[in-house]
Amino acid sequence: MQLIMNAIEALNDKNGSNKTSISKYIESKYGDLPAGHTTLLSHHLNRMKQTGELVFLKNNYMKADPNAPPKRGRGRPPKPKVPLPPGVVLTPARPRGRPPKDPNAPITSSKPGTGKPRGRPRKMARPEGGITGNSTLISTGSGRPRGRPPKVKTSPLTEFVPLVIEDDDDDDDVMISV
């Protein structure tokens, strides 16, 4: 980093020195440089720019002015704090979230005397027949079994009923009787 500062001072350009001119100066002054010289130079220039030792303007690096105000970060600046008048004591801030329950407080229900337990009712035990058993064993309060009712099986006609068609005259009306 001292090499970079020496190079910028020696080049003494009023607009600053770019990366290639700094690299060429260091190479001419100190002779043969390692293969990773350009990446090291870029890394150190960026680090010096971040710390405020160098100022990067129009692709040129210059030494920072010691009388310049410090560089402000991104975003909106914080509001200035107004000093409190003397004698005022701040109360501690309340913690976030729901306050903890008092373990010594008596247990009270929100709806006394309803007789029904809170929450979802417990599942009823399975019938002895298992899944293949009759689904009417488990019943709800309305007296109906759960789920879709089974399909009603229609039995085929067992008795034959003759159909009699009568045509009494030339009219177009026909009488059908069962």
Secondary structure, 3 states (H helix, E strand, C coil): CHHHHHHHHHHCCCCCECHHHHHHHHHHHHCCCCCCHHHHHHHHHHHHHHHCCEEEECCEEEECCCCCCCCCCCCCCCCCCCCCCCCCCCCCCCCCCCCCCCCCCCCCCCCCCCCCCCCCCCCCCCCCCHHHCCCCCCECCCCCECCCCCCCCCCCCCCCCCCEEECCCCCCCCEEEC
